[in-house]
Amino acid sequence: MRKLFLALLLISTQVFSQSEDEKQLKKIYTTSLTNGQSYEWLDHLSNQIGGRLSGSLNAERAVRYTKGQLDSLGLDRVWLQPVMVPKWVRGAPEFAYVETKPGVTTNVPICALGGSIATPDGGLKAEVIEVKGIEELEKLGREAIEGKIVFFNRPMQADLINTFEAYGGCVDQRYSGAREAGKYGAVGIIVRSMNLRLDDLPHTGAMSYGDLPVQHRVPAAAISTNGAELLSSLLTLNPDLQFYFRQTCKQFKDVQSYNVIGEIRGSEYPNEIMVVGGHLDSWDLGDGSHDDGAGCVQSMEVLRLLKETGYRPKRTIRVVLFMNEENGLRGGNEYAKVAKSKGENHVFALESDSGGFTPRGFSFDCSDENFAQVQKWKSLFEPYLIHYFKKGGSGADIGPLKNDGIVLAGLRPDSQRYFDYHHAENDTFDAINKRELELGAATMTALIYLFDKYGTIMPKKVKG
Amino acid sequence: MRKLFLALLLISTQVFSQSEDEKQLKKIYTTSLTNGQSYEWLDHLSNQIGGRLSGSLNAERAVRYTKGQLDSLGLDRVWLQPVMVPKWVRGAPEFAYVETKPGVTTNVPICALGGSIATPDGGLKAEVIEVKGIEELEKLGREAIEGKIVFFNRPMQADLINTFEAYGGCVDQRYSGAREAGKYGAVGIIVRSMNLRLDDLPHTGAMSYGDLPVQHRVPAAAISTNGAELLSSLLTLNPDLQFYFRQTCKQFKDVQSYNVIGEIRGSEYPNEIMVVGGHLDSWDLGDGSHDDGAGCVQSMEVLRLLKETGYRPKRTIRVVLFMNEENGLRGGNEYAKVAKSKGENHVFALESDSGGFTPRGFSFDCSDENFAQVQKWKSLFEPYLIHYFKKGGSGADIGPLKNDGIVLAGLRPDSQRYFDYHHAENDTFDAINKRELELGAATMTALIYLFDKYGTIMPKKVKG
């Protein structure tokens, strides 16, 4: 009889709890959609500050602005975490043309890749060799490449449903193209923009020379997808055409910057830390609304929504706006380093860095036990059309926190439009839909609420 | 032993079939995304033709263009189905201002509602009474309303996740506001635009005077959401302010138009007809790219994708581009009437009329047996992030086909941005994302393929 009673009690507690969770999620979504702050914050970040490249004045302004806003939320603690960041400056607008015959030229839109060196002052003109990927360089050999501009023109694969997968299949051209082509004596490289649309916007992004000796380093630029199509067609007609480009970008010494951090201290387990964040730096062409202003204001909104809905977290919830994701990951690395040196116990971290579009769910990098727990919450998310819960990947900035016990998660918004804007001058506030942004913030808050309430499952220690 | 063999055979057939379906869906999606036609068709419809209000020259052009395109697909039959449609013309651009003191005026953006009468030539100026819904009129009574402009200002409910639900909760103000206010002696009505954003665009849409005597019919216009907020604030400060508006719209006699129809004849059950469609007419402010150019080109693409992927349908697949959904539903009604008079057996109909955004799934209006069949196909759609399969609603144009046996379905794209564009001047081609449009076309094709292959489940006849 007693057993039955206990069983009934247990069932009724669970039912109550489920309905309590339903109510809390409803509160979170309603507050975000009817009384949200994220859109206004992003308006300021995008329209009053603008692009926030690491080491720039705007990045500094963004640090000050977001710190000020977190201060105003009545959190338990807000602070800046110092981190040295690279400072790369684009310089004068880049310029490029295709010369099919002496004096017959067509301008094409390009932009320097982040981290590239400049061309000579007067620009660089050379013949072009088109390839579809780095692996072609070896086959072509030095003879075919030396003295030429290598044109990397493998497009993003359109039939992949997840556009990040298509990006992953192409971005080696941008990141490593110059380093590899430099080894074969190329004088420069041009990369097709990582964009699934055909348009006139060049998309910048990080590249690296690795440990290539300085004398082998060549300037690298992205060309718009339309420009890439044109160049490729013209090359078919005239393989001997010349390509000219000029860019004046420059790498300066590292400068001081900051991760912006705020926290609500946990009421029961203050030493269990849950992080939610995005990256505060952006590229310089647009104003970084999707990448990653959206993720920053959504992360700030998580803490505001928890307070606004009257939820007192058991664990410490920390918002981290990471500096320098785009060209260095210094913020993410520094945060993890400090956490380790202080012996902090991070049990959960969530990043939003895939744009401010309609949220579809989350990807997880965690143990099977923790993932099984997430699966049980699926029905709670269903009314909000959140259905995607898959293992695989989280976010770049929180990656350095990885260990056996932590749950890492990434918000997964609809990805179809993301690369229309990614790292290009049209990544601006007008491409953000207020409701989509707010739904994302609410969805993140809901996940944090559930993980805070029910905790994460620690791995069993291996007997030794 | 024989039983075991049969069971194994059955299992292996099912496994084979599942994998055949997987392959066919993969083919459909890949073809749509890499070699699609829908975006190009929509480019023409939107940018070369433009807004296609029923009875307009553009609507005629759209009939001719789409018929021509269907002709070129090598279908078994393409034809025009005559239907008489209303012809309402907006006339000169509307004009409105708020006059807070004599001579102190602020312009506000308005547009006439479709079907409204004009104001007097010199415009109409009167005091304003603000209400949040039709039900307030009775409480206020004739005394408070007579001689005034009624301002319907109930906003769309922001905390509803499905924006169509929020629309459904407001649109009575637009459709019936003038009819109801006219009964209390109002001289005109102004309706807050059905838009979840705050912006400067008035959104038109259908209204009706019902059988209200002509002398009680008053002009009706929509005001932008920012305009509505402004007017409401000014009314708080000064309840006696005057509102002026002028519109010259006019209803003409019905004119001849057409549903555009094409079909692939079924190889096994040609008399079982499956319809896929959208509506070819649109409002006149934008070019009707989302509403419902997208649905038209997606429906055309369904037949093209079936052919392109080498699938020979067992049943007759018919694309119908309905005329006059927006202000009359004459096309939908006529199609159903003709189908009935010919004794045609429609087993399935799918409409796309919720914008060209990322598809999330379908809603169904069908028997439980048919819905249970759909549920079994869920896993086939999962790789394409299609997860929404719910009962409730399909599409306006296919509604008249409803009977006990038919499966009616509506494509359900992401709804967050839809009412930013709906019936407004920014419903234009640039608001369409090519991939999202193509994913919708593929998703529709996949559903049609499955229903064609496995058939619908007919209701058991009631013994009588």
Chai-1 contact restraints between the chains, C-beta under 6 A:
chainA,res_idxA,chainB,res_idxB,connection_type,confidence,min_distance_angstrom,max_distance_angstrom,comment,restraint_id
A,T30,B,D159,contact,1.0,0.0,6.0,A-B,restraint_1
A,L33,B,A158,contact,1.0,0.0,6.0,A-B,restraint_2
A,L33,B,D159,contact,1.0,0.0,6.0,A-B,restraint_3
A,T34,B,A158,contact,1.0,0.0,6.0,A-B,restraint_4
A,T34,B,D159,contact,1.0,0.0,6.0,A-B,restraint_5
A,A158,B,L33,contact,1.0,0.0,6.0,A-B,restraint_6
A,A158,B,T34,contact,1.0,0.0,6.0,A-B,restraint_7
A,D159,B,T30,contact,1.0,0.0,6.0,A-B,restraint_8
A,D159,B,L33,contact,1.0,0.0,6.0,A-B,restraint_9
A,D159,B,T34,contact,1.0,0.0,6.0,A-B,restraint_10
A,I161,B,Y384,contact,1.0,0.0,6.0,A-B,restraint_11
A,T358,B,D414,contact,1.0,0.0,6.0,A-B,restraint_12
A,T358,B,Q416,contact,1.0,0.0,6.0,A-B,restraint_13
A,Y384,B,I161,contact,1.0,0.0,6.0,A-B,restraint_14
A,H387,B,H387,contact,1.0,0.0,6.0,A-B,restraint_15
A,D414,B,T358,contact,1.0,0.0,6.0,A-B,restraint_16
A,Q416,B,T358,contact,1.0,0.0,6.0,A-B,restraint_17
A,Q416,B,N433,contact,1.0,0.0,6.0,A-B,restraint_18
A,Q416,B,R435,contact,1.0,0.0,6.0,A-B,restraint_19
A,Q416,B,E436,contact,1.0,0.0,6.0,A-B,restraint_20
A,R417,B,N433,contact,1.0,0.0,6.0,A-B,restraint_21
A,N433,B,Q416,contact,1.0,0.0,6.0,A-B,restraint_22
A,N433,B,R417,contact,1.0,0.0,6.0,A-B,restraint_23
A,R435,B,Q416,contact,1.0,0.0,6.0,A-B,restraint_24
A,E436,B,Q416,contact,1.0,0.0,6.0,A-B,restraint_25
